[in-house]
């Protein structure tokens, strides 16, 4: 069984956002900063880029996990209804003179 790795969050990954969840290894972002950002910004960006200790945001992580579970369940319910919903029949009924051919209204 593999050990679950908790999500990671960082301060100042991007200059216009105070903090955000990591979506990729931070080494990738650091390399990008070093290669692509103006020389005058690199030291400041790297100095301010800090991982937020997990124990300081555990309650936030737990709540996000609950949110994700609810969202996942709601999406699964939506997809189940969508699989049985006949949008094409509804379209034919409500738009009887529509030239829609499956790709465009301008055949």
N, C-alpha and C positions, 0 to 999 in steps of 0.2 A: 504494500500500500504506500502511495506517495504522500509525502507531507504537504499539506496545503500551505501555499505561500500567501500571506495576507497582502492586500493591495498596498501600494506605496504612494505616498503623496509628497510633493515638493513645493517649497516656496520659490517663486520667481523663475519658473521654467521659461516663461515668455514675459516680456517687459510690460505687457498691458494687463497681466493677471497676477494677483498676489500669490495664489496657490492653485494647484491642480493635481488630479490623479495622474500617475505615470501611465502612459499608454505604450511605452516601449522602454528598453533599457536606457538609463540616463546617460550611459557612456555614448550612445548615439547622439544625444542632444549636445553633449560636451564637445564631441568631435565636430558637429555642425557649427557650433558657436566659434570654435577655433578656426575653422576653414572659411566660413561664410559671413561672419559678422564683421562690421568695421573694427579695425584695430583699436580704436579709441573706446570701444564698448566691451571688449573681451574680458579684461580684468574685472570690471564691475559685474558683468553677467556671471562669471565663474565664482566670484566672491559671494554673491548673494544667492546663488543656487544652492539650496539646502534641503536635505531630506527632513521631513517632519517625522519625529519619533512615533512609531506605531502606538506605543502605550499612551501617548498624548491625544491620539485621535481614534482610539478603539471604539468609543461610543458612536462616533460618526461612521466608522467602518461597519459596525454592527447594524446601524440603522440603514445604511446604504444596501447592505445585504438583504435586509427585509424588504426594502423598496424594490430591489432587483427581482426578488422572488415573486412579489405581487405583480410586478410588471410582466414578468415571464408568463405567469398564469393567465393574466388578462390577454396577452398576445396570443397564447395558445387557444383561448376561448374564441377570440376574434377570428383566428384562422379557421377554426372548426366551423363557425357560422359561415364564413366566406366560402368555404368549399361547397356548401350546400345552397348558396345564394345564386340565383340565376339573373345576373345583371344584364345579360344580353336580352332576355325575355322582357325585363323591366324597361330596357331601352327601346325595344321594338314597340312596346305598349305606349310609352310616354312620348316617343319621338317618331311617330309613324312615317313622317315624310323626310327623315334624315338620310343623307347620302353616305353615312359612315360605312366604310368598307373593311373595317378592322384595323386600319392604319391612319386614315385621314377623313375629314369631311369634304375634302376637295379631290374626288377621284379623277 
